[in-house]
Amino acid sequence: MRTMRSWFRDTTGGLPTTFWYLWTGTLINRLGSFVLVFLAIYLTQERGFSASQAGLVLGLWGVGGAVGTTAGGTLADRWGRRPTLLTAHVGAAAMMLALGLARDLWAVALGALLLGLFAEAARPAFGAMMIDVVPAKDRLRAFSLNYWAINLGFACAAILAGLAAQADYLLLFVVDAGTMLITALIIFVRVPETREAGPAAKATAQAPRGALRTILTDRVYLGFVALNLFAALVFLQHISMLPIAMGDDGLSPATYGSVIALNGILIVVGQLFVPRLIRGRSRSHVLALAAVVMGVGFGLTAFAGTAWFYGLTVLIWTVGEMLNSPSNSTLIAELSPAELRGRYQGVFSLSWQIAGASAPILGGLVREHAGNDTLWYACAVIGALTAVAHLVSGPARERRAAELRRSGEALAPVSTTRKAQPTEAVA
């Protein structure tokens, strides 16, 4: 018992109060994240759209998200983290209800586009705020705890959504919108602005061109973002093509909900222990292993035909996801300058949105023209190639991170100069 208390204290103790309000908002929001999990099933079974049309709608969600993350990152640095989060959550709640009420394909497509824009605009501001309030030494466990909350909510949402979908699909949209509004209320009441004030922040806000040039010439960071894009193309097939493949095998939406909930359950059980397992290990090796495991998990989907086999594949690629997330989060934090955290977060989130737009469209085309098995074999190949790329590019990332730790100033924007702050020098 004493060991468990000690472990719990080491895992959760000492984190700022603002972090825990953000953590609570994340958990509540994810508990109601019904729609994205079941959108492919909703479009094909409830609305009667084809797999290609469903892929198009999901792709437009990703296109809107790409615009949203870019705008959200800029607004987080220039306007502030807090107002960006509030606007994004309230706007996403409104668009969620509009999407649930839409009937024609053009209306559904437009609703998905706008929903993606608002929903994903919150990501860069949220990530920047997490880095703002959590000291560098605590970020690995803070991001792991937040990831744990995401998946606890996701696991519960997947199971509940499968049951709610059998009663009324509109209920999914209403509950999802409600949790977004509750999250916005928590931010409005309890979360202060965390953006660094002062001359440096003001200069950065007035010089977006210099900031953009800094990011576009940061080859180490852009290479890291590109590798995440390929990993995301594989990972996001679980939202778009996996439910369709399970439907082809005669499995119900409720069965899909139960199977995909295994992803969240495994992360909830194991994610709190992952930081200790990977602490002190080469992040390049961890990311490479994660890419291989995810590729194997999705590749085995080609042989699945029953619920238990699909569940097994989910458990395998979930292990890869658990290894991937903490290392990704800490690398972004170490490679992001304080005054450009929102923009750097936005560029990284952009890789997810490009994948979100491309994965369902490419997955649908491959399924229709080359077959279901080819899609999953391709996922395995992409995972293996991504692993090799991580091993090759990893040393350059670590050298850059070490340089930034020594200097205390991460890639100062070309249009501004500033003195390192004491906390950044320590980091």
Buried (B, 14 or more C-beta within 10 A) or exposed (E): EEEEEEEEEEBBEEBBEBBBBBBBBBBBBBBBBBBBBBBBBBBBBEBEBEBEBBBBBBBBBBBBBBBBBBBBBBBBBBBBBBBBBBBBBBBBBBBBBBBBEBEEBEEBBBBBBBBBBBBBBBBBBBBBBBBBBBBBEBBBBBBBBBBBBBBBBBBBBBBBBBEBBEEEBEBBBBBBBBBBBBBBBBBEEBBEEBBBEEEBBEBBBEBBEBBBBBBEEBEBBBBBBBBBBBBBBBBBBBBBBBBBBBBEBEBBBBBBBBBBBBBBBBBBEBBBEBBBEBEEEBBBBBBBBBBBBBBBBBBBBBEBEEBEBBBBBBBBBBBBBBBBBBBBBBBBBBBBBBBBBBBBBBBBBBBBBBBBBBBBBBBBBBBBEEEBEEBBBBBBEBBBBBBEBBBEBBEBBBEBBEEBBEEBBBBBBBBBEBEBBEEBEEB
